[in-house]
Amino acid sequence: MKITLNGAPHDLAGPTVQDALTQIGLAEAKVATALNGAFLPAAARPGTTLKDGDALEVVAPMQGG
């Protein structure tokens, strides 16, 4: 399926947000996710299905000051 990942087009197999994170190498990473502009808690990722045209944002926490 074709989705937008962090503003860039990607073709992923899916079908869930968790599967997408696995495909991009972030399955175990501590990240925040938003699907179509709405925050998506980590607990909801395995049960949330992606579809063509969805926009997924994945953000890693930053350290520093």
TORKOL-4160 file (C-alpha; in steps of 0.2 Angstrom, whole numbers, padded with zeros to 4 digits, m for minus):
65
<pt num="1" X="0000" Y="0000" Z="0000"/>
<pt num="2" X="0005" Y="0018" Z="m0003"/>
<pt num="3" X="0006" Y="0029" Z="0012"/>
<pt num="4" X="0015" Y="0045" Z="0017"/>
<pt num="5" X="0028" Y="0042" Z="0030"/>
<pt num="6" X="0035" Y="0058" Z="0038"/>
<pt num="7" X="0030" Y="0068" Z="0023"/>
<pt num="8" X="0038" Y="0056" Z="0010"/>
<pt num="9" X="0029" Y="0043" Z="m0001"/>
<pt num="10" X="0032" Y="0025" Z="0004"/>
<pt num="11" X="0026" Y="0008" Z="m0002"/>
<pt num="12" X="0024" Y="m0003" Z="0013"/>
<pt num="13" X="0016" Y="m0020" Z="0015"/>
<pt num="14" X="0007" Y="m0016" Z="0031"/>
<pt num="15" X="m0007" Y="m0020" Z="0036"/>
<pt num="16" X="m0005" Y="m0012" Z="0053"/>
<pt num="17" X="0004" Y="0003" Z="0060"/>
<pt num="18" X="0015" Y="m0009" Z="0070"/>
<pt num="19" X="0019" Y="m0019" Z="0054"/>
<pt num="20" X="0024" Y="m0003" Z="0046"/>
<pt num="21" X="0036" Y="0001" Z="0060"/>
<pt num="22" X="0044" Y="m0016" Z="0059"/>
<pt num="23" X="0046" Y="m0014" Z="0040"/>
<pt num="24" X="0056" Y="0003" Z="0043"/>
<pt num="25" X="0066" Y="m0004" Z="0057"/>
<pt num="26" X="0058" Y="0004" Z="0072"/>
<pt num="27" X="0048" Y="m0010" Z="0079"/>
<pt num="28" X="0056" Y="m0009" Z="0096"/>
<pt num="29" X="0061" Y="0010" Z="0096"/>
<pt num="30" X="0053" Y="0022" Z="0108"/>
<pt num="31" X="0044" Y="0033" Z="0096"/>
<pt num="32" X="0028" Y="0044" Z="0095"/>
<pt num="33" X="0016" Y="0040" Z="0081"/>
<pt num="34" X="0002" Y="0050" Z="0073"/>
<pt num="35" X="m0010" Y="0043" Z="0060"/>
<pt num="36" X="m0019" Y="0056" Z="0048"/>
<pt num="37" X="m0014" Y="0070" Z="0061"/>
<pt num="38" X="m0021" Y="0061" Z="0076"/>
<pt num="39" X="m0010" Y="0055" Z="0090"/>
<pt num="40" X="m0009" Y="0036" Z="0090"/>
<pt num="41" X="m0004" Y="0027" Z="0107"/>
<pt num="42" X="0008" Y="0013" Z="0106"/>
<pt num="43" X="m0005" Y="0001" Z="0113"/>
<pt num="44" X="m0016" Y="0005" Z="0098"/>
<pt num="45" X="m0003" Y="0002" Z="0084"/>
<pt num="46" X="m0005" Y="m0017" Z="0083"/>
<pt num="47" X="m0024" Y="m0016" Z="0080"/>
<pt num="48" X="m0024" Y="0000" Z="0069"/>
<pt num="49" X="m0025" Y="m0005" Z="0050"/>
<pt num="50" X="m0017" Y="0006" Z="0037"/>
<pt num="51" X="m0025" Y="0010" Z="0020"/>
<pt num="52" X="m0019" Y="0018" Z="0004"/>
<pt num="53" X="m0017" Y="0036" Z="0006"/>
<pt num="54" X="m0014" Y="0037" Z="0025"/>
<pt num="55" X="m0002" Y="0049" Z="0032"/>
<pt num="56" X="0009" Y="0041" Z="0046"/>
<pt num="57" X="0021" Y="0052" Z="0056"/>
<pt num="58" X="0034" Y="0044" Z="0067"/>
<pt num="59" X="0044" Y="0055" Z="0079"/>
<pt num="60" X="0059" Y="0050" Z="0090"/>
<pt num="61" X="0062" Y="0059" Z="0107"/>
<pt num="62" X="0077" Y="0071" Z="0107"/>
<pt num="63" X="0089" Y="0075" Z="0121"/>
<pt num="64" X="0098" Y="0090" Z="0124"/>
<pt num="65" X="0094" Y="0107" Z="0130"/>
